[in-house]
Amino acid sequence: MVTTPLEGTFLLTRPLDLRGTLGPLWRGRGDPTMRIGPDGVWRATRTPEGPATIHLAIAGTELVARTWGDGAVWALEQAPAMAGLLDDPDALVPLVAGQPLLRELARRHPGLRFPRTLAVMESLVPAIIEQKVTGDEAHRAWRGLVRTHGEPAPGPAGEAGLRIPPPPAVLAALPYFGFHTFGLERRRAETIRRVAGRAAWLEAATELSPQVREARLRSFPGVGPWTAAEVAARAWGDPDAVSLGDFHLPNLVAWALAREPRGTDERMLELLEPFRGQRGRVIRLLEVSGIRAERHGPRYAGRRIEGI
């Protein structure tokens, strides 16, 4: 195991919003696998070579990465991809030439990138947990699962409480009722158990085309277009990923792009079609813009597991 950190620096040729780029990987306040603070971003992960902790920070015109653990070498090599340095935000520019709002948002957020973690299960399991529940419910379940079945992260962050997500073998072996403690009903529990049992097959999808990757993800009952898109955006850095079936996104897109207070998946796709190839980037810009669709009716309330 690497007990002292490995360190690498990577030249920044354009702005990088590290917090905004890595924010989608963070599963809410208290996420045991990740911390975002004034000293940078800490993340605990399982690599093909073993557990690793990675710390990313910006120093002047450089991204500084430090890594610990058996997977330290792998994590350091992948640091530029995880920080979004392999992403190309400029690909959106010609598509929004006639769209003042999106052109302005792209100008305001030049450092917002798509991260690419190459960690499929670490995106897939939280996405399954987040299906059809509030963010608070999902974050609470994720925290409980990691704290109970994860392990301390390598290096000093582990001593401070950072934890590696549970290994797929542990999740696959848990009975479905073992997930009830964390507020997960049988349907989501069984989905997690199924995908965890084929974790190596799913991780290998990284080498395949986007279409085959999605088909592989969606071959599992309980993994639909929303979940597959959530994984594609985070694990593979797909800037075109659109999470169909989301509770909020259709309204946000319809309101921002057409001043329509309510939207559907079909209308959202229609409005996003001119930006094909960068549709997920458009959504991400709208999410950080502060624009909110008009709210009608009460907020969605959480549910008890007995009612799911």
C-alpha positions in Angstrom: 0.0 0.0 0.0 1.1 3.6 -0.7 1.4 5.1 2.8 2.9 8.4 1.6 1.1 10.4 -1.1 1.9 10.4 -4.7 1.7 13.9 -6.3 1.2 15.2 -9.8 0.6 18.6 -11.3 -1.4 19.3 -14.5 -1.3 22.6 -16.4 -4.6 24.4 -16.7 -4.9 25.9 -20.1 -8.4 27.3 -19.4 -10.5 28.0 -16.3 -11.5 25.1 -14.1 -14.4 25.3 -11.6 -13.3 22.4 -9.4 -16.3 22.5 -7.0 -18.8 23.0 -9.8 -17.3 20.2 -11.9 -17.1 17.6 -9.1 -20.3 18.7 -7.4 -22.4 16.1 -9.2 -20.3 13.4 -7.6 -21.1 14.6 -4.1 -24.1 12.9 -2.5 -25.2 15.6 -0.2 -23.9 17.1 3.1 -22.2 14.4 5.1 -21.4 12.1 2.1 -18.7 9.8 3.7 -17.0 9.3 0.4 -16.3 12.9 -0.5 -15.5 16.3 0.9 -15.5 19.7 -0.7 -13.9 22.4 1.2 -11.6 25.5 1.1 -8.6 23.1 0.7 -10.0 21.4 -2.4 -11.9 18.2 -3.0 -11.2 14.9 -1.3 -12.7 11.7 -2.7 -12.4 8.0 -1.7 -12.8 5.5 -4.5 -12.2 1.9 -5.5 -9.9 1.6 -8.5 -9.0 -1.5 -10.5 -5.8 -1.7 -8.4 -7.5 -1.2 -5.0 -8.8 1.5 -2.7 -7.5 5.1 -3.1 -8.0 8.5 -1.7 -7.5 11.5 -4.1 -7.2 15.1 -3.2 -7.5 17.8 -5.9 -6.8 21.5 -5.5 -5.9 24.4 -7.8 -2.7 26.3 -7.3 -2.3 29.1 -9.7 -2.4 27.7 -13.2 -2.1 24.1 -12.1 -4.3 21.3 -10.8 -2.4 19.6 -8.0 -3.4 15.9 -7.3 -2.3 13.8 -4.4 -3.3 10.2 -4.0 -3.0 7.4 -1.3 -3.6 3.7 -1.2 -3.2 0.6 -3.3 -4.9 2.4 -6.2 -2.8 5.6 -5.8 -1.0 5.2 -9.1 -4.2 4.5 -11.1 -6.0 7.4 -9.3 -3.2 9.8 -10.1 -3.2 8.8 -13.8 -6.9 9.4 -14.0 -6.9 12.7 -12.0 -7.2 14.9 -15.2 -10.2 13.0 -16.4 -11.9 13.1 -13.0 -11.4 16.8 -12.8 -12.9 17.3 -16.2 -9.7 18.3 -18.0 -10.5 15.9 -20.9 -13.9 17.5 -21.3 -14.4 20.2 -24.0 -16.9 22.9 -22.9 -16.2 24.8 -26.1 -18.1 22.1 -28.1 -21.3 23.9 -27.0 -20.3 27.4 -28.2 -21.3 27.0 -31.9 -24.6 25.4 -30.9 -25.8 28.3 -28.7 -24.8 31.2 -31.1 -28.5 32.1 -31.5 -29.5 31.5 -27.9 -28.7 34.5 -25.8 -29.5 32.8 -22.4 -27.3 29.8 -23.0 -24.6 31.8 -24.6 -24.5 34.0 -21.5 -24.5 31.0 -19.1 -21.6 29.4 -21.0 -19.7 32.8 -20.8 -20.4 33.0 -17.0 -19.3 29.4 -16.3 -16.2 28.7 -18.5 -14.7 26.4 -15.9 -17.7 24.0 -15.6 -16.7 20.6 -16.9 -18.0 17.1 -17.0 -16.0 14.8 -14.7 -15.1 11.2 -15.8 -14.5 8.9 -12.9 -14.5 5.6 -14.8 -16.1 4.2 -11.6 -19.4 2.8 -12.8 -20.7 1.2 -9.6 -19.9 4.3 -7.6 -22.3 6.2 -9.8 -24.8 3.4 -10.3 -25.5 2.4 -6.7 -26.3 6.0 -5.5 -28.4 6.6 -8.7 -30.5 3.5 -7.8 -30.9 4.7 -4.3 -32.1 8.1 -5.6 -34.9 6.6 -7.7 -38.3 8.1 -6.9 -37.4 9.5 -3.5 -36.3 12.9 -2.2 -32.7 14.0 -2.1 -32.7 13.9 1.7 -34.0 10.3 1.8 -31.4 9.2 -0.8 -28.5 10.9 0.9 -29.4 9.5 4.2 -29.6 6.0 2.7 -26.2 6.4 1.0 -24.6 7.6 4.2 -25.9 4.7 6.2 -24.8 2.1 3.6 -21.3 3.5 3.3 -20.8 3.9 7.0 -22.0 0.4 7.8 -20.4 -1.5 4.9 -17.6 0.7 3.6 -14.1 1.0 5.0 -11.8 3.8 6.0 -10.1 5.6 3.1 -6.3 5.3 2.8 -4.2 8.1 4.1 -5.0 10.9 6.6 -8.5 11.5 5.2 -9.5 8.0 6.4 -8.4 8.9 9.9 -10.7 11.9 9.6 -13.7 9.8 8.6 -13.6 9.6 4.8 -14.7 6.1 3.7 -14.5 3.9 0.6 -17.9 2.8 -0.8 -18.9 -0.8 0.0 -17.3 -3.4 -2.3 -19.8 -4.9 -4.8 -19.3 -8.4 -3.4 -20.6 -7.2 0.0 -23.7 -5.5 -1.6 -24.4 -8.6 -3.7 -24.3 -10.8 -0.7 -26.6 -8.7 1.5 -30.2 -10.1 1.7 -32.8 -7.6 0.4 -34.0 -7.0 4.0 -30.5 -6.0 5.0 -31.1 -2.8 3.0 -34.2 -1.9 5.0 -32.1 -0.4 7.8 -31.1 2.3 5.3 -34.7 3.0 4.1 -34.4 1.0 0.9 -37.4 -1.2 0.0 -37.1 -4.6 -1.7 -37.3 -3.2 -5.3 -34.3 -1.0 -5.0 -32.5 -3.4 -2.8 -32.8 -6.2 -5.3 -31.7 -3.9 -8.1 -28.5 -3.1 -6.2 -27.9 -6.7 -5.5 -28.3 -7.7 -9.2 -25.9 -5.0 -10.5 -23.4 -5.6 -7.8 -23.3 -9.3 -8.8 -22.3 -8.2 -12.3 -20.0 -5.4 -11.3 -17.0 -6.4 -13.3 -19.2 -6.8 -16.5 -20.6 -3.3 -15.9 -17.2 -1.7 -15.2 -15.9 -3.2 -18.4 -18.5 -1.2 -20.4 -16.2 1.8 -20.2 -14.3 0.4 -23.2 -17.5 0.2 -25.3 -19.5 2.7 -27.4 -22.1 4.9 -25.6 -25.0 3.0 -27.1 -23.6 -0.4 -26.0 -22.8 1.0 -22.5 -26.4 2.2 -22.1 -27.8 -1.1 -23.3 -25.6 -3.0 -20.9 -26.8 -0.8 -18.0 -30.5 -1.1 -19.0 -30.4 -4.9 -19.3 -31.0 -5.0 -15.6 -34.6 -4.7 -14.3 -34.8 -1.5 -12.3 -32.3 0.4 -14.4 -34.1 2.7 -16.8 -33.1 5.7 -18.8 -32.9 8.1 -15.9 -30.4 5.9 -14.0 -28.4 5.1 -17.1 -28.0 8.8 -17.9 -26.9 9.6 -14.4 -24.2 7.0 -14.7 -23.1 8.1 -18.2 -22.7 11.7 -17.1 -20.6 10.9 -14.0 -18.7 7.7 -14.8 -18.1 8.4 -18.5 -18.3 12.2 -18.7 -21.0 12.1 -21.4 -22.1 15.8 -22.1 -25.1 14.6 -24.0 -26.7 12.5 -21.2 -30.3 13.4 -20.5 -32.0 12.0 -17.4 -35.5 11.1 -18.7 -38.1 10.6 -16.0 -36.7 13.3 -13.7 -39.1 15.1 -11.5 -37.7 18.6 -12.0 -35.7 18.7 -15.3 -38.6 18.9 -17.8 -40.0 21.9 -16.0 -36.7 23.6 -15.7 -35.9 23.2 -19.4 -39.3 24.2 -20.6 -39.3 27.3 -18.4 -35.8 28.4 -19.2 -35.9 27.8 -23.0 -39.6 28.4 -23.8 -41.1 30.2 -20.8 -43.5 27.3 -20.4 -44.3 26.6 -16.7 -44.6 22.9 -17.2 -42.8 20.4 -19.3 -42.7 16.7 -20.2 -39.9 14.5 -21.2 -41.0 14.8 -24.8 -41.1 18.6 -24.7 -37.7 18.7 -23.0 -36.2 16.5 -25.7 -37.8 18.7 -28.4 -36.3 21.9 -26.9 -32.9 20.2 -26.4 -32.7 18.8 -29.9 -30.7 21.7 -31.4 -28.0 21.0 -28.9 -27.7 17.3 -29.5 -24.3 16.1 -28.5 -24.2 18.7 -25.7 -27.7 18.3 -24.2 -26.4 17.3 -20.8 -24.2 20.3 -20.8 -27.1 22.6 -21.5 -29.0 21.0 -18.6 -26.0 21.4 -16.3 -25.7 25.1 -17.1 -29.4 25.6 -16.4 -29.0 23.8 -13.1 -26.3 26.2 -11.9 -28.0 29.2 -13.3 -30.4 29.8 -10.5 -33.4 29.7 -12.9 -36.3 27.9 -11.3 -39.6 26.9 -12.9 -42.7 28.3 -11.3 -43.8 26.0 -8.5 -47.4 24.7 -8.3 -48.7 22.6 -5.5 -47.1 21.2 -2.4 -43.5 20.0 -2.2 -43.0 16.3 -2.7 -42.9 14.6 0.8 -40.7 11.7 1.7 -42.2 8.3 2.2 -41.7 5.6 4.8 -40.4 2.3 3.6 -43.6 0.6 4.6 -45.4 2.6 1.9 -43.0 1.8 -1.0 
